[in-house]
Amino acid sequence: GGNRIGGLIGLLYGNSTTIMDKSYNIGTISPSSEEYWSAGLTVGGIVNGIMTSKMYLINSYNSGELYCDSKTMKGTCGGIVQTVNGNGTTFVLLNSYNNGSLNGELQKGGIAYIIANGSEIFLNNVFNLGHFSNNITKYGIGQFNIQGYNVKNTYYVNTNNILGSNLTNEEGIIGKNLNEMQSNAFVNDLNNNVDNINISDYIDDSLLTEFKNTTGYDLKLSKWTLKEGIPTLIDIS
């Protein structure tokens, strides 16, 4: 791909609204070695960038390996999304995770590389199990350069000098060791969280109705199970 790469979507912009349910990427993502880019390389496991748009991502995951550097340029990447930015931008991520490794020499975010001014982000029942290669700073969840964030029940592996985020108050961002996050007890926690999440608190009823009319089914949160040592959404391949 070029310099702005996403596992499923490159860039959302221009006041668009997108709801994605049961979506995933399992493929390796790597930039090509072209030398003519005017901007740095950016890689997102599911979507690269959300700008002046609204995106609601539910019951989804990335397990594909992310390679953020080309032969000629170093880049940045996020396990789910690389950049959330711009006035009027909203990103809601519920009941989802990243298990793909993040490889490169610059900063990385297990869920998002950066959430910038003018945007809002809402995370609930989200975790990162992706391995980080050596880089300057490792954020298990991501960088929050905004005021409008609402983060609950968000987990990361707190080993190898990994920080949850750049926030001074990380309430809602919970570090656990690898054994804890690969346990039945953690799966039980995820399922208990599901029982206490009301999707309409995050997505307007009018959008939920439109989603049902378009797809033919109600948007619901999936349950979890432990599969080969990894917490996995039950009804998603």
Helices and strands as residue ranges (DSSP letters): E 4-6, E 9-12, E 17-21, E 24-25, E 41-44, E 47-51, E 54-58, E 61-62, E 66-67, E 75-78, E 81-85, E 89-98, E 102-103, E 108-109, E 112-115, E 119-128, E 138-144, E 149-157, E 163-165, E 173-176, H 178-181, H 184-195, G 199-201, H 205-215, E 224-227, E 230-233
